[in-house]
Amino acid sequence: MINDPSQLVQRALENGATHAALLSPDAVEVEGRLAAFCRDPRCPCFGQSMSCPPNVSGPATFREKLTQTQYALVLRLEVDTASLIGEERQEVFKVLQQIVSETEFAAKSYGFINSEGFAGGSCKGSLCGEFDYCEVLAGTGSCRNPDTARPSMSGYGVNVGKLMKVAGWSQEIFTEAFEQEIEMMWLAGLVLVK
């Protein structure tokens, strides 16, 4: 158990996040229109897992979760653009799922036992891409990756761009790592610390 929740920022960085910031839950904006984008124009992951719409409870439930949250730990993972738009894409999202879940477990080990993690993207492609279906949705079994799979922030309408701004980071999807002259992109995750 810890007295200083800022130690969670260090744990997130140790878990592999490029940046991490501890914010007030009031900094997390939730918009129904953003969650609706999962359905229309229809994300390819829509309805493919329990962590994506229409199988998540949506913006209203997320707003309720925020009222029970002490801190919002926002995570950012920066990767070179070629990895994110190439064949390594799903592996990159898998890394994000791992960082978020490991940071959630750290929060729980520090005494914030009701903490919940959320990641960008879908667990279907990143963790179960080699399978045709989600066992939970098919009713044939339990989650293949319960310790890693985390719900998608998109399905709850989290405004990730505004979250980046409040954390003090660029909202631009593409950034440049000047030392290497490599174009970079970022993914985000969130742990509700409670």
N, CA, C and O of each residue as an XYZ file, in Angstrom:
776
protein
N       0.849     -1.178      0.000
C       0.000      0.000      0.000
C       0.895      1.242      0.000
O       1.910      1.280      0.695
N       0.519      2.245     -0.773
C       1.322      3.470     -0.833
C       0.503      4.664     -0.362
O      -0.726      4.656     -0.430
N       1.185      5.667      0.103
C       0.529      6.915      0.483
C       0.581      7.925     -0.651
O      -0.233      8.846     -0.701
N       1.518      7.761     -1.548
C       1.734      8.722     -2.628
C       1.349      8.104     -3.963
O       2.123      7.333     -4.530
N       0.156      8.432     -4.480
C      -0.277      7.830     -5.739
C       0.579      8.224     -6.942
O       0.490      7.589     -7.993
N       1.411      9.269     -6.802
C       2.278      9.646     -7.919
C       3.289      8.541     -8.236
O       3.874      8.527     -9.319
N       3.496      7.619     -7.299
C       4.375      6.488     -7.576
C       3.824      5.621     -8.711
O       4.572      4.885     -9.355
N       2.521      5.711     -8.952
C       1.921      4.964    -10.055
C       2.424      5.458    -11.407
O       2.496      4.692    -12.367
N       2.769      6.734    -11.476
C       3.331      7.276    -12.719
C       4.642      6.562    -13.027
O       4.877      6.145    -14.161
N       5.481      6.425    -12.026
C       6.756      5.728    -12.217
C       6.531      4.277    -12.613
O       7.230      3.760    -13.484
N       5.574      3.618    -11.990
C       5.276      2.231    -12.338
C       4.821      2.117    -13.786
O       5.220      1.185    -14.485
N       3.986      3.057    -14.252
C       3.518      3.032    -15.647
C       4.698      3.161    -16.602
O       4.746      2.486    -17.630
N       5.650      4.029    -16.261
C       6.838      4.196    -17.090
C       7.690      2.935    -17.073
O       8.218      2.524    -18.107
N       7.824      2.325    -15.912
C       8.569      1.068    -15.811
C       7.885     -0.047    -16.597
O       8.550     -0.945    -17.112
N       6.559      0.010    -16.689
C       5.803     -0.995    -17.436
C       5.905     -0.798    -18.944
O       5.478     -1.662    -19.710
N       6.472      0.342    -19.386
C       6.697      0.546    -20.806
C       6.040      1.762    -21.423
O       6.239      2.027    -22.608
N       5.257      2.515    -20.650
C       4.657      3.735    -21.197
C       5.759      4.739    -21.519
O       6.753      4.830    -20.798
N       5.581      5.482    -22.590
C       6.521      6.547    -22.939
C       6.323      7.740    -22.020
O       7.286      8.377    -21.595
N       5.050      8.040    -21.714
C       4.684      9.127    -20.807
C       3.535      8.644    -19.934
O       2.760      7.776    -20.337
N       3.433      9.207    -18.743
C       2.314      8.921    -17.851
C       2.059     10.157    -17.004
O       2.988     10.874    -16.634
N       0.790     10.396    -16.702
C       0.428     11.552    -15.882
C      -0.771     11.196    -15.015
O      -1.693     10.505    -15.449
N      -0.737     11.679    -13.790
C      -1.822     11.479    -12.843
C      -2.685     12.729    -12.861
O      -2.213     13.824    -12.554
N      -3.955     12.562    -13.223
C      -4.865     13.695    -13.371
C      -6.081     13.527    -12.479
O      -6.329     12.456    -11.927
N      -6.825     14.603    -12.353
C      -8.125     14.536    -11.689
C      -9.094     13.804    -12.613
O      -9.006     13.969    -13.830
N     -10.007     13.009    -12.082
C     -10.994     12.361    -12.948
C     -11.849     13.373    -13.717
O     -12.422     13.041    -14.755
N     -11.936     14.607    -13.206
C     -12.680     15.653    -13.915
C     -12.027     16.025    -15.239
O     -12.672     16.626    -16.098
N     -10.759     15.675    -15.415
C     -10.046     15.978    -16.660
C     -10.456     15.051    -17.803
O     -10.159     15.332    -18.964
N     -11.130     13.957    -17.486
C     -11.535     12.981    -18.505
C     -12.886     13.384    -19.065
O     -13.894     13.357    -18.360
N     -12.901     13.759    -20.340
C     -14.153     14.124    -21.000
C     -14.701     12.916    -21.742
O     -13.972     12.200    -22.427
N     -15.993     12.710    -21.590
C     -16.677     11.592    -22.221
C     -17.768     12.155    -23.121
O     -18.587     12.965    -22.687
N     -17.772     11.720    -24.380
C     -18.733     12.234    -25.349
C     -19.413     11.082    -26.077
O     -18.754     10.230    -26.672
N     -20.720     11.070    -26.021
C     -21.495     10.033    -26.680
C     -21.224      9.940    -28.169
O     -21.216      8.846    -28.734
N     -21.001     11.084    -28.811
C     -20.761     11.073    -30.260
C     -19.485     10.316    -30.620
O     -19.392      9.728    -31.697
N     -18.504     10.330    -29.722
C     -17.267      9.607    -29.995
C     -17.499      8.098    -29.909
O     -16.976      7.343    -30.729
N     -18.272      7.659    -28.928
C     -18.594      6.234    -28.825
C     -19.400      5.779    -30.036
O     -19.268      4.638    -30.478
N     -20.225      6.660    -30.569
C     -21.065      6.315    -31.726
C     -20.236      6.037    -32.981
O     -20.689      5.325    -33.878
N     -19.019      6.598    -33.048
C     -18.161      6.347    -34.215
C     -17.792      4.867    -34.349
O     -17.477      4.401    -35.444
N     -17.831      4.137    -33.247
C     -17.538      2.700    -33.321
C     -18.575      1.986    -34.195
O     -18.257      1.038    -34.914
N     -19.813      2.463    -34.117
C     -20.906      1.855    -34.860
C     -21.030      2.429    -36.274
O     -21.292      1.699    -37.230
N     -20.842      3.722    -36.389
C     -20.986      4.381    -37.690
C     -19.917      5.450    -37.803
O     -20.024      6.496    -37.162
N     -18.911      5.216    -38.587
C     -18.823      4.403    -39.804
C     -18.461      2.941    -39.605
O     -18.058      2.291    -40.570
N     -18.577      2.412    -38.453
C     -18.383      1.004    -38.091
C     -16.923      0.568    -38.138
O     -16.348      0.295    -39.192
N     -16.366      0.521    -36.952
C     -15.012      0.016    -36.779
C     -15.006     -1.478    -37.127
O     -15.981     -2.174    -36.843
N     -13.934     -1.979    -37.732
C     -13.862     -3.411    -38.044
C     -13.958     -4.301    -36.808
O     -14.273     -5.485    -36.923
N     -13.690     -3.745    -35.628
C     -13.748     -4.536    -34.394
C     -15.119     -4.472    -33.721
O     -15.340     -5.129    -32.704
N     -16.021     -3.700    -34.270
C     -17.357     -3.569    -33.681
C     -18.005     -4.947    -33.555
O     -18.133     -5.685    -34.532
N     -18.410     -5.270    -32.327
C     -19.094     -6.528    -32.073
C     -18.222     -7.761    -32.094
O     -18.736     -8.880    -32.088
N     -16.895     -7.580    -32.119
C     -15.982     -8.719    -32.216
C     -15.446     -9.214    -30.879
O     -14.851    -10.289    -30.809
N     -15.654     -8.429    -29.805
C     -15.158     -8.835    -28.491
C     -16.014     -8.222    -27.400
O     -16.836     -7.341    -27.654
N     -15.811     -8.696    -26.196
C     -16.535     -8.151    -25.050
C     -16.001     -6.780    -24.639
O     -16.639     -6.088    -23.845
N     -14.852     -6.377    -25.161
C     -14.262     -5.098    -24.758
C     -14.609     -3.944    -25.693
O     -14.140     -2.822    -25.508
N     -15.433     -4.229    -26.697
C     -15.813     -3.204    -27.671
C     -17.332     -3.123    -27.801
O     -18.031     -4.078    -27.463
N     -17.849     -1.994    -28.288
C     -19.285     -1.884    -28.540
C     -19.736     -2.955    -29.523
O     -18.951     -3.381    -30.370
N     -20.949     -3.383    -29.431
C     -22.004     -2.938    -28.502
C     -21.966     -3.671    -27.173
O     -22.961     -3.667    -26.448
N     -20.854     -4.298    -26.832
C     -20.756     -5.140    -25.639
C     -20.175     -4.436    -24.420
O     -19.928     -5.078    -23.399
N     -19.956     -3.144    -24.507
C     -19.561     -2.360    -23.336
C     -20.721     -1.440    -22.977
O     -21.576     -1.151    -23.814
N     -20.743     -0.995    -21.762
C     -21.898     -0.253    -21.257
C     -21.970      1.207    -21.704
O     -22.990      1.861    -21.483
N     -20.920      1.730    -22.321
C     -20.977      3.051    -22.948
C     -20.717      4.246    -22.053
O     -20.363      4.102    -20.883
N     -20.900      5.449    -22.631
C     -20.551      6.701    -21.967
C     -21.225      6.934    -20.613
O     -20.571      7.400    -19.680
N     -22.505      6.625    -20.486
C     -23.205      6.900    -19.226
C     -22.553      6.128    -18.076
O     -22.356      6.675    -16.991
N     -22.223      4.873    -18.314
C     -21.586      4.069    -17.274
C     -20.185      4.595    -16.967
O     -19.766      4.609    -15.810
N     -19.461      5.026    -18.000
C     -18.112      5.536    -17.773
C     -18.165      6.808    -16.926
O     -17.332      7.001    -16.041
N     -19.137      7.667    -17.197
C     -19.277      8.877    -16.378
C     -19.517      8.503    -14.915
O     -18.990      9.149    -14.010
N     -20.305      7.470    -14.692
C     -20.555      6.998    -13.327
C     -19.262      6.473    -12.706
O     -18.988      6.733    -11.535
N     -18.471      5.741    -13.480
C     -17.184      5.238    -12.983
C     -16.293      6.398    -12.545
O     -15.597      6.307    -11.534
N     -16.320      7.485    -13.308
C     -15.478      8.639    -12.978
C     -15.860      9.259    -11.638
O     -14.997      9.787    -10.936
N     -17.141      9.203    -11.272
C     -17.558      9.774     -9.977
C     -17.020      8.958     -8.812
O     -16.972      9.450     -7.684
N     -16.617      7.725     -9.065
C     -16.080      6.848     -8.022
C     -14.555      6.758     -8.069
O     -13.953      5.958     -7.353
N     -13.931      7.586     -8.918
C     -12.493      7.518     -9.173
C     -11.745      8.605     -8.412
O     -12.182      9.755     -8.368
N     -10.620      8.238     -7.815
C      -9.784      9.214     -7.109
C      -8.823      9.927     -8.057
O      -8.615     11.136     -7.955
N      -8.233      9.151     -8.994
C      -7.247      9.698     -9.925
C      -7.431      9.038    -11.284
O      -7.854      7.886    -11.380
N      -7.110      9.780    -12.321
C      -7.080      9.226    -13.671
C      -5.619      9.192    -14.098
O      -4.974     10.233    -14.221
N      -5.111      8.003    -14.320
C      -3.724      7.840    -14.756
C      -3.734      7.635    -16.253
O      -4.140      6.580    -16.742
N      -3.286      8.647    -16.984
C      -3.275      8.561    -18.444
C      -1.890      8.115    -18.903
O      -0.869      8.585    -18.401
N      -1.880      7.195    -19.874
C      -0.641      6.618    -20.385
C      -0.530      6.901    -21.868
O      -1.530      6.956    -22.584
N       0.685      7.078    -22.309
C       0.928      7.299    -23.738
C       2.093      6.414    -24.159
O       3.136      6.373    -23.507
N       1.890      5.712    -25.259
C       2.928      4.868    -25.835
C       3.256      5.419    -27.206
O       2.397      5.437    -28.088
N       4.491      5.871    -27.398
C       4.919      6.401    -28.686
C       5.713      5.331    -29.422
O       6.596      4.690    -28.853
N       5.384      5.150    -30.695
C       6.049      4.148    -31.530
C       6.319      4.765    -32.896
O       5.679      5.740    -33.290
N       7.272      4.186    -33.606
C       7.530      4.705    -34.944
C       6.330      4.380    -35.837
O       5.715      3.321    -35.717
N       6.021      5.298    -36.715
C       4.836      5.191    -37.575
C       4.838      3.904    -38.385
O       3.784      3.296    -38.571
N       5.980      3.480    -38.863
C       6.051      2.264    -39.676
C       5.523      1.053    -38.905
O       4.881      0.180    -39.489
N       5.787      0.996    -37.603
C       5.300     -0.125    -36.792
C       3.788     -0.096    -36.649
O       3.130     -1.137    -36.663
N       3.249      1.098    -36.513
C       1.814      1.199    -36.269
C       0.979      1.015    -37.524
O      -0.165      0.567    -37.447
N       1.530      1.350    -38.663
C       0.744      1.169    -39.888
C       1.170     -0.065    -40.675
O       0.608     -0.365    -41.728
N       2.163     -0.774    -40.160
C       2.661     -1.959    -40.849
C       2.181     -3.253    -40.212
O       1.186     -3.282    -39.487
N       2.901     -4.305    -40.498
C       2.534     -5.637    -40.019
C       2.627     -5.768    -38.502
O       2.013     -6.665    -37.924
N       3.382     -4.890    -37.852
C       3.540     -4.965    -36.403
C       2.397     -4.294    -35.652
O       2.403     -4.281    -34.421
N       1.416     -3.737    -36.360
C       0.338     -2.958    -35.747
C      -0.307     -3.667    -34.561
O      -0.407     -3.094    -33.476
N      -0.739     -4.894    -34.757
C      -1.437     -5.589    -33.674
C      -0.503     -5.894    -32.504
O      -0.942     -5.939    -31.354
N       0.762     -6.100    -32.789
C       1.729     -6.314    -31.712
C       1.889     -5.044    -30.873
O       2.038     -5.118    -29.653
N       1.858     -3.886    -31.525
C       1.958     -2.614    -30.815
C       0.750     -2.441    -29.896
O       0.896     -2.033    -28.744
N      -0.438     -2.751    -30.406
C      -1.639     -2.652    -29.571
C      -1.598     -3.669    -28.428
O      -2.118     -3.404    -27.344
N      -0.990     -4.817    -28.663
C      -0.822     -5.814    -27.595
C       0.066     -5.252    -26.490
O      -0.222     -5.439    -25.308
N       1.129     -4.575    -26.860
C       2.010     -3.950    -25.871
C       1.229     -2.930    -25.048
O       1.384     -2.865    -23.828
N       0.393     -2.136    -25.710
C      -0.425     -1.160    -24.981
C      -1.351     -1.862    -23.990
O      -1.467     -1.436    -22.841
N      -2.010     -2.935    -24.429
C      -2.890     -3.688    -23.527
C      -2.102     -4.179    -22.302
O      -2.599     -4.125    -21.177
N      -0.873     -4.656    -22.530
C      -0.038     -5.154    -21.429
C       0.349     -4.040    -20.466
O       0.304     -4.222    -19.250
N       0.729     -2.888    -21.007
C       1.114     -1.757    -20.155
C      -0.059     -1.333    -19.281
O       0.095     -1.115    -18.079
N      -1.224     -1.219    -19.894
C      -2.404     -0.788    -19.145
C      -2.762     -1.809    -18.067
O      -3.001     -1.441    -16.917
N      -2.798     -3.087    -18.433
C      -3.189     -4.103    -17.443
C      -2.167     -4.202    -16.317
O      -2.549     -4.340    -15.155
N      -0.878     -4.134    -16.634
C       0.151     -4.190    -15.594
C       0.073     -2.984    -14.661
O       0.308     -3.104    -13.458
N      -0.257     -1.831    -15.221
C      -0.380     -0.631    -14.400
C      -1.637     -0.701    -13.528
O      -1.631     -0.258    -12.380
N      -2.702     -1.256    -14.083
C      -3.907     -1.479    -13.279
C      -3.601     -2.402    -12.097
O      -3.999     -2.119    -10.967
N      -2.898     -3.500    -12.357
C      -2.537     -4.431    -11.281
C      -1.647     -3.747    -10.235
O      -1.767     -4.018     -9.041
N      -0.759     -2.864    -10.689
C       0.081     -2.132     -9.742
C      -0.779     -1.253     -8.844
O      -0.561     -1.199     -7.634
N      -1.744     -0.569     -9.425
C      -2.646      0.280     -8.630
C      -3.382     -0.556     -7.581
O      -3.537     -0.136     -6.435
N      -3.824     -1.725     -7.983
C      -4.520     -2.608     -7.035
C      -3.578     -3.065     -5.921
O      -3.974     -3.143     -4.758
N      -2.332     -3.367     -6.281
C      -1.370     -3.808     -5.265
C      -1.015     -2.683     -4.305
O      -0.571     -2.939     -3.186
N      -1.208     -1.425     -4.737
C      -0.938     -0.277     -3.884
C      -2.135      0.069     -3.004
O      -2.088      1.041     -2.249
N      -3.205     -0.715     -3.094
C      -4.365     -0.485     -2.244
C      -5.568      0.116     -2.943
O      -6.626      0.267     -2.331
N      -5.426      0.461     -4.214
C      -6.550      1.003     -4.980
C      -7.237     -0.183     -5.668
O      -7.139     -0.360     -6.882
N      -7.931     -0.986     -4.862
C      -8.370     -2.313     -5.303
C      -9.469     -2.309     -6.359
O      -9.698     -3.335     -6.999
N     -10.145     -1.201     -6.556
C     -11.205     -1.142     -7.560
C     -10.752     -0.485     -8.860
O     -11.584     -0.142     -9.700
N      -9.457     -0.306     -9.032
C      -8.925      0.339    -10.235
C      -9.296     -0.445    -11.483
O      -9.417     -1.670    -11.459
N      -9.477      0.302    -12.589
C      -9.847     -0.302    -13.871
C      -9.023      0.315    -14.991
O      -8.835      1.530    -15.043
N      -8.534     -0.538    -15.889
C      -7.760     -0.079    -17.022
C      -8.560     -0.107    -18.308
O      -9.444     -0.945    -18.491
N      -8.235      0.831    -19.206
C      -8.868      0.947    -20.517
C      -7.764      1.255    -21.528
O      -6.840      2.014    -21.237
N      -7.868      0.669    -22.700
C      -6.807      0.848    -23.704
C      -7.390      1.325    -25.029
O      -8.570      1.126    -25.318
N      -6.542      1.952    -25.816
C      -6.928      2.278    -27.177
C      -6.953      0.990    -27.996
O      -6.136      0.094    -27.784
N      -7.877      0.908    -28.915
C      -7.956     -0.272    -29.769
C      -8.772     -1.387    -29.155
O      -9.344     -1.242    -28.074
N      -8.817     -2.497    -29.862
C      -9.613     -3.649    -29.455
C      -8.719     -4.810    -29.050
O      -7.658     -5.025    -29.636
N      -9.153     -5.550    -28.050
C      -8.389     -6.729    -27.637
C      -8.498     -7.841    -28.686
O      -7.635     -8.719    -28.730
N      -9.521     -7.827    -29.519
C      -9.718     -8.897    -30.503
C      -8.519     -8.994    -31.441
O      -7.938    -10.068    -31.598
N      -8.151     -7.889    -32.056
C      -7.035     -7.914    -32.993
C      -5.687     -8.077    -32.326
O      -4.817     -8.781    -32.837
N      -5.507     -7.427    -31.183
C      -4.189     -7.432    -30.556
C      -3.893     -8.692    -29.764
O      -2.734     -9.096    -29.671
N      -4.902     -9.318    -29.193
C      -4.661    -10.489    -28.354
C      -5.214    -11.786    -28.937
O      -4.708    -12.867    -28.635
N      -6.231    -11.687    -29.758
C      -6.879    -12.897    -30.290
C      -7.050    -12.844    -31.803
O      -7.985    -13.427    -32.350
N      -6.158    -12.153    -32.462
C      -6.259    -12.011    -33.914
C      -6.200    -13.325    -34.672
O      -6.746    -13.433    -35.770
N      -5.549    -14.318    -34.104
C      -5.424    -15.603    -34.800
C      -6.678    -16.465    -34.669
O      -6.791    -17.504    -35.318
N      -7.615    -16.034    -33.831
C      -8.856    -16.779    -33.644
C      -9.987    -16.121    -34.428
O      -9.998    -14.904    -34.613
N     -10.930    -16.927    -34.882
C     -12.051    -16.414    -35.663
C     -13.082    -15.683    -34.819
O     -13.824    -14.852    -35.342
N     -13.142    -15.973    -33.530
C     -14.200    -15.413    -32.702
C     -13.747    -15.269    -31.252
O     -12.769    -15.879    -30.821
N     -14.479    -14.454    -30.524
C     -14.297    -14.275    -29.080
C     -15.082    -15.391    -28.395
O     -16.284    -15.534    -28.618
N     -14.414    -16.169    -27.572
C     -15.077    -17.291    -26.894
C     -16.199    -16.820    -25.973
O     -17.209    -17.510    -25.832
N     -16.036    -15.666    -25.351
C     -17.070    -15.156    -24.457
C     -18.334    -14.838    -25.262
O     -19.438    -15.227    -24.880
N     -18.158    -14.125    -26.382
C     -19.314    -13.782    -27.213
C     -19.973    -15.014    -27.816
O     -21.196    -15.077    -27.942
N     -19.161    -15.981    -28.183
C     -19.701    -17.203    -28.784
C     -20.354    -18.111    -27.752
O     -21.081    -19.039    -28.107
N     -20.097    -17.845    -26.474
C     -20.660    -18.676    -25.419
C     -19.981    -20.024    -25.293
O     -20.550    -20.970    -24.747
N     -18.758    -20.108    -25.802
C     -18.042    -21.395    -25.782
C     -16.931    -21.455    -24.739
O     -16.250    -22.473    -24.614
N     -16.746    -20.373    -23.992
C     -15.691    -20.376    -22.991
C     -15.498    -19.006    -22.383
O     -16.292    -18.090    -22.599
N     -14.431    -18.884    -21.621
C     -14.107    -17.606    -20.995
C     -13.016    -16.900    -21.800
O     -12.464    -17.457    -22.749
N     -12.726    -15.688    -21.408
C     -11.727    -14.873    -22.098
C     -10.387    -15.601    -22.142
O      -9.937    -16.159    -21.141
N      -9.758    -15.588    -23.309
C      -8.455    -16.236    -23.478
C      -7.328    -15.452    -22.804
O      -6.277    -16.011    -22.491
N      -7.553    -14.154    -22.581
C      -6.513    -13.284    -22.020
C      -7.069    -12.377    -20.924
O      -6.955    -11.156    -21.032
N      -7.663    -12.935    -19.881
C      -8.319    -12.096    -18.876
C      -7.379    -11.170    -18.113
O      -7.803    -10.122    -17.626
N      -6.119    -11.544    -18.006
C      -5.175    -10.697    -17.276
C      -4.652     -9.534    -18.108
O      -4.050     -8.606    -17.567
N      -4.879     -9.576    -19.426
C      -4.339     -8.544    -20.304
C      -5.411     -7.733    -21.020
O      -5.267     -6.518    -21.160
N      -6.467     -8.370    -21.468
C      -7.499     -7.686    -22.259
C      -8.186     -6.605    -21.444
O      -8.685     -6.857    -20.347
N      -8.206     -5.403    -21.989
C      -8.868     -4.281    -21.341
C      -9.836     -3.635    -22.331
O      -9.584     -3.633    -23.536
N     -10.943     -3.085    -21.825
C     -11.936     -2.461    -22.705
C     -11.359     -1.268    -23.462
O     -10.404     -0.623    -23.029
N     -11.970     -1.007    -24.594
C     -11.569      0.105    -25.445
C     -12.107      1.431    -24.920
O     -13.287      1.537    -24.588
N     -11.245      2.438    -24.845
C     -11.691      3.772    -24.435
C     -12.694      4.342    -25.425
O     -13.598      5.082    -25.039
N     -12.539      4.002    -26.692
C     -13.425      4.524    -27.727
C     -14.874      4.147    -27.469
O     -15.774      4.967    -27.651
N     -15.101      2.922    -27.049
C     -16.453      2.446    -26.801
C     -17.150      3.167    -25.667
O     -18.374      3.113    -25.549
N     -16.378      3.840    -24.836
C     -16.940      4.608    -23.730
C     -16.988      6.105    -24.043
O     -17.473      6.891    -23.229
N     -16.493      6.503    -25.208
C     -16.552      7.902    -25.609
C     -15.510      8.794    -24.981
O     -15.709     10.007    -24.907
N     -14.395      8.233    -24.521
C     -13.336      9.044    -23.915
C     -12.695      9.917    -24.995
O     -12.267      9.416    -26.035
N     -12.634     11.210    -24.743
C     -12.005     12.141    -25.678
C     -10.496     12.120    -25.421
O      -9.986     12.852    -24.573
N      -9.805     11.281    -26.159
C      -8.375     11.061    -25.941
C      -7.559     12.300    -26.305
O      -6.571     12.601    -25.636
N      -7.954     13.018    -27.351
C      -7.230     14.232    -27.737
C      -7.203     15.252    -26.614
O      -6.158     15.838    -26.329
N      -8.337     15.465    -25.980
C      -8.390     16.416    -24.869
C      -7.602     15.902    -23.670
O      -7.007     16.683    -22.927
N      -7.603     14.599    -23.489
C      -6.825     14.000    -22.400
C      -5.333     14.261    -22.602
O      -4.615     14.558    -21.648
N      -4.871     14.148    -23.850
C      -3.464     14.431    -24.156
C      -3.136     15.888    -23.826
O      -2.084     16.188    -23.261
N      -4.049     16.783    -24.188
C      -3.836     18.213    -23.947
C      -3.746     18.512    -22.449
O      -2.853     19.239    -22.013
N      -4.667     17.956    -21.664
C      -4.658     18.192    -20.223
C      -3.392     17.630    -19.587
O      -2.867     18.196    -18.628
N      -2.903     16.512    -20.125
C      -1.669     15.918    -19.602
C      -0.433     16.727    -19.991
O       0.656     16.498    -19.465
N      -0.608     17.679    -20.921
C       0.511     18.522    -21.344
C       1.287     17.968    -22.518
O       2.420     18.381    -22.766
N       0.685     17.027    -23.252
C       1.336     16.402    -24.385
C       0.690     16.859    -25.684
O      -0.453     17.318    -25.693
N       1.415     16.733    -26.760
C       0.886     17.092    -28.070
C      -0.309     16.215    -28.418
O      -0.332     15.020    -28.125
N      -1.293     16.831    -29.044
C      -2.458     16.087    -29.526
C      -2.238     15.576    -30.945
O      -3.016     14.767    -31.449
N      -1.189     16.046    -31.575
C      -0.912     15.634    -32.945
C      -0.655     14.137    -32.982
O       0.120     13.616    -32.179
N      -1.294     13.454    -33.898
C      -1.113     12.005    -34.024
C       0.323     11.692    -34.443
O       0.945     10.760    -33.933
N       0.831     12.484    -35.373
C       2.204     12.278    -35.855
C       3.121     13.282    -35.176
O       2.837     14.480    -35.161
N       4.207     12.799    -34.622
C       5.235     13.665    -34.058
C       6.561     13.220    -34.648
O       6.637     12.181    -35.303
N       7.591     13.994    -34.422
C       8.889     13.621    -34.966
C       9.902     13.490    -33.847
O      10.061     14.393    -33.026
N      10.571     12.377    -33.823
C      11.664     12.183    -32.870
C      12.905     12.795    -33.509
O      13.543     12.179    -34.363
N      13.238     14.010    -33.090
C      14.271     14.770    -33.779
C      15.624     14.099    -33.777
O      16.369     14.201    -34.752
N      15.952     13.414    -32.700
C      17.263     12.776    -32.640
C      17.427     11.731    -33.747
O      18.492     11.607    -34.351
N      16.343     10.978    -34.001
C      16.428      9.901    -34.981
C      15.829     10.284    -36.332
O      15.968      9.548    -37.308
N      15.156     11.448    -36.386
C      14.441     11.881    -37.585
C      13.466     10.800    -38.053
O      13.366     10.508    -39.245
N      12.751     10.214    -37.091
C      11.762      9.179    -37.362
C      10.391      9.749    -37.030
O      10.202     10.375    -35.987
N       9.446      9.528    -37.920
C       8.088      9.963    -37.634
C       7.461      8.998    -36.633
O       7.536      7.779    -36.791
N       6.848      9.564    -35.608
C       6.283      8.764    -34.531
C       4.770      8.948    -34.462
O       4.232      9.962    -34.907
N       4.101      7.955    -33.902
C       2.679      8.038    -33.604
C       2.502      7.595    -32.154
O       3.415      7.030    -31.552
N       1.331      7.855    -31.607
C       1.089      7.460    -30.229
C      -0.241      6.745    -30.079
O      -1.169      6.913    -30.870
N      -0.291      5.937    -29.023
C      -1.497      5.254    -28.580
C      -1.695      5.646    -27.115
O      -0.743      6.038    -26.441
N      -2.922      5.541    -26.629
C      -3.174      5.954    -25.258
C      -3.910      4.877    -24.477
O      -4.625      4.041    -25.031
N      -3.706      4.932    -23.183
C      -4.419      4.076    -22.240
C      -4.787      4.898    -21.018
O      -4.305      6.016    -20.835
N      -5.635      4.338    -20.198
C      -6.140      5.053    -19.035
C      -6.413      4.048    -17.914
O      -6.990      2.985    -18.142
N      -5.994      4.402    -16.713
C      -6.333      3.606    -15.545
C      -7.105      4.506    -14.589
O      -6.605      5.542    -14.150
N      -8.331      4.094    -14.276
C      -9.106      4.807    -13.268
C      -8.678      4.255    -11.920
O      -8.930      3.092    -11.605
N      -8.038      5.087    -11.137
C      -7.468      4.668     -9.860
C      -8.502      4.916     -8.779
O      -8.858      6.056     -8.483
N      -8.981      3.811     -8.190
C     -10.039      3.941     -7.169
C      -9.980      2.805     -6.160
O     -10.792      2.756     -5.236
